Amino acid sequence: MKKKQKQLKDLFLLDPNITFLNHGSFGACPKPIFDSLVKWQKLLEREPVKFLAFDLFKYLENSRNSLSSYLNCHKDDVVFFPNPSTALNTVIKSLELNAGDEILSTNHEYGALDRTWNFISKKKGIKYINQYISLPLKSKDQFIEDFTKGINDKTKVIFISHITSPTALIFPVKEICDIASKKNIITIVDGAHAPAHIDVNLKEIGADFYTGACHKWMCSPKGVAFLYAKKSVQHIIDPLVVSWGYEAENPSHSQYLDYLQWQGTNDMSPYLTIPDTIKFLHENNWIQIAKESRELNIWARDQIANQLGLELIADENFIGQMSSIPFDFKDQINDQLEFYNRYGIQIPFFMWNNVPLIRLSIQVYNDEKDIHRLILAMKDFMNRKRI
Ligand SMILES: Cc1ncc(COP(=O)(O)O)c(C=O)c1O
């Protein structure tokens, strides 16, 4: 491990006895960013009323300003949420949908959001379609052909992950948003895994709605996500929790912000760490870190596939810092726990459309030794399961 990489690794609060190969699920926060959280929490507790009643919106604006520069959008088009599910539930429950309308998605979406759409579908009599994307994924054209077969006159919304959770694939969302906008179809992009993992340029992507998590690959403290909405669609958003911003006594210039920024008393300190989080990413040349982590990930998935005789599900153009590889376990929960307890390796197992997958995440604190340990563990695990 290079000196600079070792210095960065030492900033993370992770248990040194665990081989941590699951940055993807909840991220991990380095000390300087965690210290920023404590700084904000202490300021809050010193004078809670001044902080929450007088100063909070100014602090939030400063944070939105940083985040919007990072994502290339206007500061008033982005609002903080504790997680992508809450942001997406806000959008999904606001949409005016009628019986027979269709929502086109893929068969690679995050299970909690599939459930949100199933819930709305039952209530409104709409159809949620998980379009089949054939694997191995070899080209953008193959993806676009598979996906767009699902578009018809009833399609009102396209919902698609930027980087998928179970299969860890980068989908060509800009191309899909371009196609959708020509057909007047609303686009909602689930970018939970994208910021600081790949470049996220919201103006360029052109989605109507985009959500991302900051606590995953941006390494912010837990409980920071955002919703971006294009100006032209902000008026359709209802607050998920109706509070003071509805029928506001002193409305601001933006109903969207009024409805969403205050949903009752809450500790918003994690949101306020975003300027420090982004400063940390810039100071440590995170674009280069992400590039090197991706290279290690590509090498690792090849090693795993070759040494264990496993299949890869996509060409490397669709891969960032995560790889999902088919791996023959039987019982997702118990086998993952057994893997953790036996080998001290934190890595998720997913049962995805009846395909068992193991998902590797690579962050700055990982190196080749972690991959050698993983391969030995996977071999041993396979041998044991054969007995
Ligand atoms: C693709 C994707 N979307 C949405 C989410 C939602 O995250 P949360 O459960 O924190 O809202 C996740 C979480 O891992 C995810 O991977």
The ligand as an ORCA input file, in Angstrom:
! r2SCAN-3c Opt
* xyz 0 1
  C     -29.650      1.659     -5.554
  C     -30.123      2.063     -4.197
  N     -31.198      2.845     -4.100
  C     -31.665      3.257     -2.921
  C     -31.070      2.872     -1.751
  C     -31.761      3.334     -0.524
  O     -31.083      3.491      0.591
  P     -31.854      3.706      1.953
  O     -32.391      2.365      2.368
  O     -30.781      4.176      2.856
  O     -32.918      4.690      1.735
  C     -29.938      2.044     -1.775
  C     -29.261      1.614     -0.563
  O     -28.297      0.895     -0.532
  C     -29.462      1.620     -3.040
  O     -28.402      0.812     -3.156
*
